[in-house]
């Protein structure tokens, strides 16, 4: 469905966004297919750990003190890969 939209007369910025979504989706499909073929079923497996992951979590879960301006229930976007993580900003 998205691929057919690239054939339409789209604004160049919209076309780039659609193609980017297609590329990310195909990459995700290929990664999952490879993990299924290799029978990856453990979160500690390197094949899983080396994938860039995003989550919303309380920053204090990472041992970081909450800034005073943040609401108590405010979640933070976290990017994670292998044993590295960074607050998304």
Secondary structure as GFF3:
##gff-version 3
##sequence-region A 1 89
A	DSSP	alpha_helix	2	5	.	.	.	ID=ss1
A	DSSP	alpha_helix	12	37	.	.	.	ID=ss2
A	DSSP	alpha_helix	46	49	.	.	.	ID=ss3
A	DSSP	beta_strand	53	57	.	.	.	ID=ss4
A	DSSP	three_ten_helix	59	62	.	.	.	ID=ss5
A	DSSP	beta_strand	76	81	.	.	.	ID=ss6
A	DSSP	beta_strand	84	87	.	.	.	ID=ss7
###
